[in-house]
Amino acid sequence: MSTEWEAAAWSAAVGELWERFDELPADAAIAAMRSLATAYPGADGRAAFELAGMLDSHGREHEAEREYERALRLGLAPEQHAQLAVQYGSTLRNTGRVDEAIEVLEAAPMHPTTGASPRVFLALALHSAGRHAEALR
């Protein structure tokens, strides 16, 4: 069973890794996040979400898709779920799974941390699907 201290220490380590993102080679950053994901003290999808984001940020969208899906299965806090919907929807669009991107983005929970991002990425997905008038609305 994890303690709040373990979860806070894990979150701090993840934050430090993201702060060093530009300094690390892709493989090193991904390996570090995989290691942190394995050590996650929680029982939800946060570790898979963070790993998906790192994979996605380094152009490994297909690997990221699997981690986003795992994070959804495990469950996330509202803030992470809202962020995941934007990131995953964008990734689905980029990998040609446009209809699924639209579904994810239409169902995206609203949260102050994501602002208008879900609607913006939904417009991009609708445009990619050829639904131009709908995208403009």
Secondary structure by P-SEA (a helix, b strand, c coil): cccaaaaaaaaaaaaaaaaacccccaaaaaaaaaaaaaacccccaaaaaaaaaaaaaacaaaaaaaaaaaaaaacccaaaaaaaaaaaaaaaaaacaaaaaaaaaaaccccccccaaaaaaaaaaaaaacccccccc
